[in-house]
Every structure is written in C-alpha cells, then in structure tokens.
C-alpha cells in the first residue's frame, strides 16, 4: 500500500479522471448551486467526483430523473425507475425470485455486466448488499417517496467509489430538508381482471429552518403493496405447453403419479382416460405431464414498508452535522406448483397398486415394484414467504476548516433476509413412507387417513436466513490548491475503512426434509473481511476551454489482496455550443463474501432436459427410468467458491454534447468496457448441450442409474467485451399561450456484447440474441413530452426495447425472433385546489401485451417478466395534501 500511495501522490501518471457530461452545457443535470445569505453561489459535490465546485463548472455523464417524474410515468418502485434508464439492460424483480429462496429481491444491471458491477448509493454512501446475493443492493429498500432525484453515472467510477463501480453508479438522493407535512395516497388498477392492484400511502413532514433556526428534522413513512397476479389470468402466460410454438415446459412429475416398474414398464393408470385433473396433459408414451404454469403467479403478492428520518444541525456558519436513519422491510408471498417427488417406491401390497381394485390396472404389470414420480397436489401448491429488512444509520459532518471542504461519516448497515415454508412443502421421507405402507394414494383422491397423514407431513417455518453487516468510516477533503492562468487546480483526497460480515444459516432440521426447497443439503456458512482504501483527485484547467481530470484509488481486501486503479480524462469546450470529453480507467472487483462463502444449493433447472448419459438424444437406455431421465427438469447445484480471483476491467469513453441554441441540448457518448476473469456460472443449457466438454460437472449415483445433480458453482469464466453509444436530447420549446412543452429523449445502442464461458474459450455473441441466460438489447430508449400551463400539466412517455433472436430451446422448426416492445403512458395533473395536488394517469396506454418468447430460464412461460409488464393497461390516481 505504501508503494502505491507514493505513486499516487508523486506522479500524475498514476492518476485517472472523473467523467464529464451534463444534461446541458450549463450544468443543468448537476444539483442546483445553493445560495448563501450573501447571494454568493456555493460549491457543491456531484455524483462521480469528490471535488466541490460550482454546478455550472461540471459536465458529468449523468442521467438524472427528478422525483416529480416518477408519478408522471406511474413509477411505483425503484425497480420501475431503473427500467426507464436505457443503459440498464436488465432488472431482476420479485417475479423472478418465485420459489428461489432469494428473499424477493430486485436489482439493477447497468450495461448488462451484472448487478454485482453496478454500485448503488444512497446520498453518496453505500448500502449493505442483499445477503442472498452479496453483491447487489435490493432496490426494494429504497424509500422512493423520500427521494429528490436519482442520478445515474454512466461511466466506470472505481477510482472514486471503489471496486464494484465498473458498470456505473446509481445514486439515490433524498430531499435535503422538509418543512410542513404532506400525506399522499396512490392506487393503481389494471383494466383486466386477475389481480395486480397496487396501493401506497405516504406521510412526510419536517420542521426547522437550517439557516435561521440552525436545525431541520424531517421524516418519511411509506407503505406500498401489490396483490398477486396469477399466470392463468393472462392468455399469454396461461400455459407452459404451446404446441404451435414448439414449447413444452411441462413437468414429468404429476398427480396421478407416473410409474416405472422393475420389468421396464412405464405408464400412468389414468393416461388412457386422458389424464383428468388440473393442468394435466396426456402423452403418447402413456404418461401424464403437469402444466405447472396453472399454479404459479406472474406477479407475487408484495409489500414494502420504509421509514426514513434525517436531522441536520448547523454547527457554525460553515459546518453542519447530520444523523440519518433508514429502516425498510419488503415481503413477497409466492406460489408455485405442488411439491414434486421422485424415487418413491410402491409395492403390490399397497391398496392403491394399479389393478388392486382402487386404481385402474395397467397392461404389463404383474406385481413388480414401482418407482413413482408424484406431485402432492392434495397438499396444495407450494407457497413461500420471503422477507428482506434493512437498517442503516449514518452520522456525518461536512463544512469548511482551514480553507478545506471536508466530509466525514460513520455508516452502520444491516441487511437481513429470510425464506419460510407457508404451505405445500412436505417431508419427503414421510411421504415416501406413506406411499410404501399404503396410507397415501399417489394416483387419486386421498382417504381420510391419507389426507390427515399428508397434512401432518406439511412443513412450516423459516428454513433459511442470512445477514450482511457493514460498518464503515469515510473522510475526504478538497480545495483549490493552485491558481493557473486558466483557473484554479482542484484537489481532493479521501479514505475509507470498512468491515463487512456475512452469515448464512440453514435450518437443517426443516430444509433437509424437502429436496424441492433447494437447501436440503446446504450448510451454514459465514465470512468477513476488512477493506481499506485511499483515493485522490485532481482537476487541472490546462486552458480556459480545456480541463484535465485525474483520479486514482488503492483498495486493499485482507482476504483477496489489493489493487491500484487510475482514471484519466479530458474535457474540452471549444465553444459555448460544443463540449468534447474522453476518459479511460481501470477497475477491480473482488469476489463478494457470497461469491466466496455462499451455501451450496440444489434446485431444478428452468428448462427440461434429456439426461445425456441415460437418455441421449431422447432415447432412454436399457434399465433407466425415462420418467426421470428424459424430458425432465434436472437438479443443478450452485454456490460459493473460495478459489475465485478478482475481476479486472478497462473502460474507455468519448463523447460530444451540442447546444446549438439554449433550448436544445444533444449528446452522444461512446463506451467500451472489457472485463477479464468474470465471475459467474456456466448456463444450464450450455452444460447439457456440451456434455463431452462439461461431463466432469455431471454427478451420478454410485450405481450410475440416477443423475444426482449438475455442478454449476461460481468460477472465473473468461472475458466480457461490450461497446456502444448513449444518446440524449432535451428540447424546451418556446413559451406560448398554449403552455410550455419539453421533450426529453434518452437512448442506448449496443454495438457489441460478447463473453467467454471459460478462459481462452470462444466468444459468444449476446447483443440482439438470447445467448445463455438473457438477451442484450441492441436499442432501448425512454422518451417523454411534458406540457405545463398554470395549474395544469400533462406527460406522455414512451419506453421502447428492440427485438432479439429468441432462446429457441424448442422443437426444430419453431425457432423465432422476439418482437420489439413499446409501451406508452399518459398522465395529467392539477394543483389548483388549496394545498392539494391530483394526478391521474394510464400506464400501458394501448394495452400492449408482452411479445411472445420461448425462453425457459424463469418460471413464467410465454413472455419474459424481466423486461415486460404482464398487467396490461393500468389506471392510476395520486392525491397529495399539504398541511
């Protein structure tokens, strides 16, 4: 570290840059400069830099969304806000967490590089990551109603903020102070039936004037909830079997059960009758399959509660102290198909053996033992309850001392998550024993004794919990240190010390009883680390129109070592109408505590696969059970890896901003990012499609008759390369008697996105193609037209995503492209009543259904919930009253 510090301060070659762009050349995107009592402009700190300066002197590559725009577009959660940012390639929400034991988290993914390379801040400081991920902040904990704005720095900022800012930085910024009180209520109602309604109530208030009273207290309490939307309530997601599209995501585990006998006979006693029952499909082979979509939700029932309090005290004319506390809790109740069990033994002694009088006989059976695949429908669909809570306390002080601007802070954050069985999860051993002794009927209705037995086998309670704790101290100072002919040289230096700890606790007594929980074999894990960092910045005006920006940071992790990362850039404004900029920086992301110590889990694959050994090409080998080996979801194991190496990156950007007239601002920004030693897992379809290459990952039973699981733990896979162009346009039309009009457009075009699944391996193209796990969209944009006249205002917005080549893991001849997706929202507001504001609007104005996709990565079939909205046209209203 000492050698790196000498390099940092002794040589400008060891320093890098903060990025440069704004919404306009006058710095409109940066926070407005505050006015002191003397009327002088005050220097402020903006996202992406540690040097305070006038807001009009900065030009950062920032996309800024003001809080008032949230309601204009009907945005109800931080996840929805991020979905309007074109460079946010994907957003994982609670819909994709269904049945996965992930705490129902939501996350953002700038540039499609992974949520672990997107740094999320609240008021410029870190938030503890979600413990079930370890590298990403759960967006559900962000108090949306307390925000003043969201700033997205579209440039790597590892030299400023730390190692995990490779893809960019999202800074959620709360209101600085509030006086008076406001109560707001919102309601969102889809025009189609089936659920998905949303409601919110919010109370905010504050008192005290910082300038005159020397203090300000404000707080926000918010409750938001959404009802569940069943997949069956939307035609495009109502089935997992779509023959005319070549899609069959059904399961070979059913009620009535499918059997495989010791003499090689396969079948189902009720296949001849057409497999009567909910979601059942008869096959040509004489078995039944389950359409699992008939049981699941497109949107789970969710609830978010948040409480934010902030107190600010004026210590002197130049110094203030703050105390900030955030408490947030989010819950998700999700439903999936009843528990699937395989490897159940039935003997001819059972009263429910086919042909014994209670169950129809099957030709070819003569009393041989049967091995069953049974789904316990009588126990009900599996219902899980996920909870995430976050508590964050920040003590800070900032001001001026000895001519230096200073900012110091102490942060303590705890993030907790838990998953619990509510209904439908059963004790595997008890169920198998109940079939073996004849108590349970795996083919039909249960007797009173069978129903009571199955009810007693239900599992309830918390089977998994985790906690992430982060304690940090940060301090930085900045000032102008030298006067050049072109202006003052700005300098900043800072340090950060942090202790992170992660704990993962598995209720072995409970989780081990249900293989379908995914945690049946998982063990408790824990890890901790100390992180120390020092960083510095220089802003050097080489000419009146040219500014050189330099920055560098050294981070040291006690468990994986350290890294020195510089950043250098240039800003040139040859005229009032044109701004040019460029930057280059390196990055370093250490594996998270979850990456290193996450518990091993075994879950079902998203798609159904043929066992490459026991059912190659769809033809079962002699003696193998086709009900398990062919066309079935297989177990895949994932978890942490203590041998992981850090990821390293290089980022280059170049851009231009035009302001031909004061009312029009346009920008183009080129980005190029390269990452090596990317941490990830090889996708399931890649593993199954390349058995010869990955056969060491396939783990079979001792007798070789059963595929126990496929190993897909985290590893360093190879390199990632991506490049493209961001564009924006702001056009403020001339004022007129018809009102004021403003047009805003932000778009992102990806030229290239390629990655490797192993070091030195072939590159896989992902842009415009659903590669292994997801597509990378070639083009995304968000556009809005705003009108205001007196007490009236209106907003029309459009969100667009280009189409792509589908996953196409379907029958031959049904490969396809996914169509582009474009939705409009319209809202109007009136503030003419005393102390009252009313907004009404329509999301998805033209009731656009999600485009069809044959993806099988997530639970939902027929569309992709990561990028599209299943609700359809939704009406909403918001009313606020100020006291």
Residue, then its C-alpha position, 0 to 999 in steps of 0.5 A: x500500500x505504501x508503494x502505491x500511495x507514493x505513486x499516487x501522490x508523486x506522479x500524475x501518471x498514476x492518476x485517472x479522471x472523473x467523467x464529464x457530461x451534463x444534461x446541458x452545457x450549463x450544468x443543468x443535470x448537476x444539483x442546483x448551486x445553493x445560495x448563501x445569505x450573501x447571494x454568493x453561489x456555493x460549491x457543491x459535490x456531484x455524483x462521480x467526483x469528490x471535488x466541490x465546485x460550482x454546478x455550472x463548472x461540471x459536465x458529468x455523464x449523468x442521467x438524472x430523473x427528478x422525483x416529480x417524474x416518477x408519478x408522471x410515468x406511474x413509477x411505483x418502485x425503484x425497480x420501475x425507475x431503473x427500467x426507464x434508464x436505457x443503459x440498464x439492460x436488465x432488472x431482476x424483480x420479485x417475479x423472478x425470485x418465485x420459489x428461489x429462496x432469494x428473499x424477493x429481491x430486485x436489482x439493477x444491471x447497468x450495461x448488462x455486466x451484472x448487478x454485482x458491477x453496478x454500485x448503488x448509493x444512497x446520498x453518496x454512501x453505500x448500502x449493505x448488499x442483499x445477503x442472498x446475493x452479496x453483491x447487489x443492493x435490493x432496490x426494494x429498500x429504497x424509500x422512493x417517496x423520500x427521494x429528490x432525484x436519482x442520478x445515474x453515472x454512466x461511466x466506470x467510477x472505481x477510482x472514486x467509489x471503489x471496486x464494484x463501480x465498473x458498470x456505473x453508479x446509481x445514486x439515490x438522493x433524498x430531499x435535503x430538508x422538509x418543512x410542513x407535512x404532506x400525506x399522499x395516497x396512490x392506487x393503481x388498477x389494471x383494466x383486466x381482471x386477475x389481480x395486480x392492484x397496487x396501493x401506497x400511502x405516504x406521510x412526510x413532514x419536517x420542521x426547522x429552518x437550517x439557516x435561521x433556526x440552525x436545525x431541520x428534522x424531517x421524516x418519511x413513512x411509506x407503505x406500498x403493496x401489490x396483490x398477486x397476479x396469477x399466470x392463468x389470468x393472462x392468455x399469454x402466460x396461461x400455459x407452459x405447453x404451446x404446441x404451435x410454438x414448439x414449447x413444452x415446459x411441462x413437468x414429468x412429475x404429476x398427480x396421478x403419479x407416473x410409474x416405472x416398474x422393475x420389468x421396464x414398464x412405464x405408464x400412468x393408470x389414468x393416461x388412457x382416460x386422458x389424464x383428468x385433473x388440473x393442468x394435466x396433459x396426456x402423452x403418447x408414451x402413456x404418461x401424464x405431464x403437469x402444466x405447472x404454469x396453472x399454479x404459479x403467479x406472474x406477479x407475487x403478492x408484495x409489500x414494502x414498508x420504509x421509514x426514513x428520518x434525517x436531522x441536520x444541525x448547523x454547527x457554525x456558519x460553515x459546518x453542519x452535522x447530520x444523523x440519518x436513519x433508514x429502516x425498510x422491510x419488503x415481503x413477497x408471498x409466492x406460489x408455485x406448483x405442488x411439491x414434486x417427488x421422485x424415487x418413491x417406491x410402491x409395492x403390490x401390497x399397497x391398496x392403491x397398486x394399479x389393478x388392486x381394485x382402487x386404481x385402474x390396472x395397467x397392461x404389463x404389470x404383474x406385481x413388480x415394484x414401482x418407482x413413482x414420480x408424484x406431485x402432492x397436489x392434495x397438499x396444495x401448491x407450494x407457497x413461500x414467504x420471503x422477507x428482506x429488512x434493512x437498517x442503516x444509520x449514518x452520522x456525518x459532518x461536512x463544512x469548511x476548516x482551514x480553507x478545506x471542504x471536508x466530509x466525514x461519516x460513520x455508516x452502520x448497515x444491516x441487511x437481513x433476509x429470510x425464506x419460510x415454508x407457508x404451505x405445500x412443502x412436505x417431508x419427503x421421507x414421510x411421504x415416501x413412507x406413506x406411499x410404501x405402507x399404503x396410507x397415501x394414494x399417489x394416483x387419486x383422491x386421498x382417504x381420510x387417513x391419507x389426507x390427515x397423514x399428508x397434512x401432518x407431513x406439511x412443513x412450516x417455518x423459516x428454513x433459511x436466513x442470512x445477514x450482511x453487516x457493514x460498518x464503515x468510516x469515510x473522510x475526504x477533503x478538497x480545495x483549490x490548491x493552485x491558481x493557473x492562468x486558466x483557473x484554479x487546480x482542484x484537489x481532493x483526497x479521501x479514505x475509507x475503512x470498512x468491515x463487512x460480515x456475512x452469515x448464512x444459516x440453514x435450518x437443517x432440521x426443516x430444509x433437509x426434509x424437502x429436496x424441492x426447497x433447494x437447501x436440503x443439503x446446504x450448510x451454514x456458512x459465514x465470512x468477513x473481511x476488512x477493506x481499506x482504501x485511499x483515493x485522490x483527485x485532481x482537476x487541472x484547467x490546462x486552458x480556459x476551454x480545456x480541463x484535465x481530470x485525474x483520479x486514482x484509488x488503492x483498495x486493499x481486501x485482507x482476504x483477496x489482496x489489493x489493487x491500484x486503479x487510475x482514471x484519466x480524462x479530458x474535457x474540452x469546450x471549444x465553444x459555448x455550443x460544443x463540449x468534447x470529453x474522453x476518459x479511460x480507467x481501470x477497475x477491480x472487483x473482488x469476489x463478494x463474501x457470497x461469491x466466496x462463502x455462499x451455501x451450496x444449493x440444489x434446485x431444478x433447472x428452468x428448462x427440461x432436459x434429456x439426461x445425456x448419459x441415460x437418455x441421449x438424444x431422447x432415447x432412454x437406455x436399457x434399465x433407466x427410468x425415462x420418467x426421470x431421465x428424459x424430458x425432465x427438469x434436472x437438479x443443478x447445484x450452485x454456490x460459493x467458491x473460495x478459489x475465485x480471483x478478482x475481476x479486472x476491467x478497462x473502460x474507455x469513453x468519448x463523447x460530444x454534447x451540442x447546444x446549438x441554441x439554449x433550448x436544445x441540448x444533444x449528446x452522444x457518448x461512446x463506451x467500451x468496457x472489457x472485463x477479464x476473469x468474470x465471475x459467474x456460472x456456466x448456463x444450464x443449457x450450455x452444460x447439457x448441450x456440451x456434455x463431452x466438454x462439461x461431463x466432469x460437472x455431471x454427478x451420478x449415483x454410485x450405481x450410475x442409474x440416477x443423475x444426482x445433480x449438475x455442478x454449476x458453482x461460481x468460477x472465473x469464466x473468461x472475458x466480457x467485451x461490450x461497446x456502444x453509444x448513449x444518446x440524449x436530447x432535451x428540447x424546451x420549446x418556446x413559451x406560448x399561450x398554449x403552455x410550455x412543452x419539453x421533450x426529453x429523449x434518452x437512448x442506448x445502442x449496443x454495438x457489441x456484447x460478447x463473453x467467454x464461458x471459460x478462459x481462452x474459450x470462444x466468444x459468444x455473441x449476446x447483443x440482439x440474441x438470447x445467448x445463455x441466460x438473457x438477451x442484450x438489447x441492441x436499442x432501448x430508449x425512454x422518451x417523454x413530452x411534458x406540457x405545463x400551463x398554470x395549474x395544469x400539466x400533462x406527460x406522455x412517455x414512451x419506453x421502447x426495447x428492440x427485438x432479439x433472436x429468441x432462446x429457441x430451446x424448442x422443437x426444430x422448426x419453431x425457432x423465432x425472433x422476439x418482437x420489439x416492445x413499446x409501451x406508452x403512458x399518459x398522465x395529467x395533473x392539477x394543483x389548483x385546489x388549496x394545498x392539494x395536488x391530483x394526478x391521474x394517469x394510464x400506464x400501458x396506454x394501448x394495452x400492449x401485451x408482452x411479445x411472445x418468447x420461448x425462453x425457459x430460464x424463469x418460471x413464467x412461460x410465454x413472455x419474459x417478466x424481466x423486461x415486460x409488464x404482464x398487467x396490461x393497461x393500468x389506471x392510476x390516481x395520486x392525491x397529495x395534501x399539504x398541511 
